[in-house]
Amino acid sequence: MLLVLGVTVGVMWWDRGAPPGFRPPVEDVTVETINREHRGVRLQGTAHNEARLKQTISGSDEVWWLIPLFAKGDTISREVRVLVRTPTAPDGFYGFEDRTLEGFARPPGSLLPRQARSALKKKGYSIADDAVLVEEWVD
């Protein structure tokens, strides 16, 4: 049992860049320089709130929002390199919003299911091959 627990904690530590319950060191990055090797990041950019997606977790009342983030001031691009996942609903009044955020950077994987990719495509956006998902820290 200790071996299973040790392996589980080790995998979580490796995936998150910090032991469970802790945050990894924060590194300042930009939308252009972020990559899948980063763990704790701080970045600034322009969120395209018009393309936001609402995710609900089945079996719970947990809600997450997926919002494309582009370089600060970029309201024209449509190829998403950074997707923000946050429990805080964006202001529906603004189509675009400059944001500064901190969070875990990771490959989108199962957190960006096929339905979400399809919904973004219907809104005129595409996901870059090297896209990074940032789970925002909300304190």
N, C-alpha and C positions, 0 to 999 in steps of 0.2 A: 504494500500500500504506500509506503514511503517513496518507493521508486516512482510510482505513477504520479504521486503528488509532486515530487522533485522534477520530473520531466514536464509536467503541466506548467508549473511555475517557470521553468526554464524556457519553454516555448513562448509563454506569454511575455516574459522579460525580453526575449530576442525580438518578438514581433513589435512590441511597444517601445523598446529602447529604455525601459525602466521596469523595476519590479511592480507587480500588481499593486494598485493603490497609490502609486507615485507617478509623477510626470517626468519625461526625459528632459534633458537640458534643451532650452529653446535656442534655435538658430535663426537669425534673420535671413530671409530669402525673398526673392521676387517671383512673380508668376512665371517669368521666363527662365529662372535658374532652379526652381524647385524640381526635385526628382524623387524617384521611389526609394532612394537610399536615405533620405531625410526621415527623421522621426518627429521630434518636437520642432515646430516651426512658428515663426511670426511673419506674416506677410500682409501687404496692402494691395488693394486692387479695387476694381469696379465690379460690383455684383450686378448681374443681369436678373433682376427680380421678376421680370416679365416671363422668364423661362423657368421659374421655380416649380419644383415638384414636391408634393406632399407624400410622405411614406408613413404608413401605419404598420406597426408590428402586430402580426396576427396573434390573438390570444392575450393581448394587453391593450391598454389605452395609451401606449407610448407613441408619440408622433415625432417624425424627423422631417426636416426640409432639406432638399437638395437644390443648391443654387450655383450656377456657373459663375466663376470669378475670372476676370481678365485683368490685364495691366491697367493701372490707374488711368482713367480717362478714356479707355477703349470701349466705345459703345457700338462699334461696327463689326468686330470679329464674331465668328460663329463656330470656330473650332475650339472646343473646350479642352484645355490642358489642366485646369484646376476646378474641381467640383467641391463645394463646401457642403458638409453635412452638419446640420445644426438643429437643436431642439427648439430654438427661438424662431417664431414665425416672422418672415420679413414683412416690412410695411407694404401693404398692397397698393398704397397711394403712389409710390415711386417705382418707375420702371427700371431705373438704374440708381445705384447707391455706392458711394465710396466707403470702403470698409477696411478696418485694420483688425486682424484676428490672430489668435494663437490656437494651436491644436496639434493633433496627431496627423502626420502625413503617412499615407499608405496607398498601395495599389487599390483600385476600386473593387475588384473581385466581386464577391457575392453581395456587397453593399450597394452595387449598381446593377440590379437585375435587368434582364432583357426588356421588360416592360418600360423601365425608366429610360433606357437607351432609345427605345421606340418613341416614347413620349417627347423626348428632347428633339429627336429627328423631325417629328411632326411640327415642332415649334421652330424649325429651321436651323437647329444646332447639330453638330456632329462631335463625337468623342475622339480625341487624338489617341493614337496607339500608346503613347507614353503618359497618358493622363494620370493625375494624382488626386486622390480624394483626401480632403482635410476634415477630420472630425473636430469641430470647434469645441474648445473648452469654455463652458459657461459656469461662472462661479456665482 
